[in-house]
Amino acid sequence: MRMNDVRKITAILPARLLATAQINSGASLTQTLRTALEQYNHSEWCRKMLAAQGRFKLDIDLDDLREDREFDAQGNVL
């Protein structure tokens, strides 16, 4: 499946849960559900990245990454 593919679904969900989520988001039902699913996927990705902390060997030259940035006297990016 591609990201732009869409599916129409039927789901049985508590009305109060949907209403509260929609009030909190201030968005349509579709956008509220989309945002909730995106946040869930992001939190799962973060959890997996934290679990994998220190397990990746990266061959990155930090000086090359910093070439296009300017820094102040304390080394902070401007």
Secondary structure, DSSP 8 states (H G I E B T S, - for coil): --TT----------HHHHHHHHHHHTS-HHHHHHHHHHHHHHHHHHHHHHHTTT-------HHHHHTT--B-TTS-B-
